[in-house]
């Protein structure tokens, strides 16, 4: 890994509409800022603009909540229509508390409210919500290939989202999707400086890059959903973001 890493938020990314070409819009922002990429740069892209481009917005007025959704909504103190969408996006309800429903998403993520979001959906978005992308790893790979074709160099792409953590307060950005980089680096079997063999160490490389990018991407009204990370690379084998998901058999919370 490099000894120096930089993160730069790209200016000029417009409000995303269904069907928009992310590679074209990112390239336009790079050109406008006169900031061409360098080999092995990593683009960190906010999940929200990916979901918007994929048309993953749902109008709650079109959702008919089930009896189960009504029951869980009473406990979680949430809109039953929103709870119905949470259930439809999930394989398992892990925990229900006032204000939050923790589920195992179809994509494998254990997360609050199936990642469904209501923020930054426009002035008329009070009754609309945004679902996660259909396949973040596949979308990251498609975007990577498009950008590499434009610039003729190896590049990486991470699709990031903010996550809570079981043991700590606050959220950090993690990788929902990744391409062209080792999302998870398995360091087991290596030696430390004293020659002791590492037995459990695995490095969440894509999550670390996503978390760093969040420092310039922001979490609110900044309007900079794409970050160029430079100097963050590894020669470890390429791995998808799905490799970061802990199997249920190893999950101490389920």
Secondary structure, DSSP 8 states (H G I E B T S, - for coil): --S--EEEE-S------TT--HHHHHHHHHHHTT----TT-EEEEEHHHHHHHTT-EEEGGG----HHHHHHHHHHT--HHHHHHHHHTEEEEEEEETTEEEEEETTS-EEEGGG-B-SSS-TT-TTEEE---S-HHHHHHHHHHHHHHHHSS--EEEEEEEEEETTEEEEEEEEEEEESSBSSEE-TT-B-TTS-B-SS-EE-HHHHHHHHHHHHH-SSS----EEEEES----S--B-GGGGS--GGG-TT-
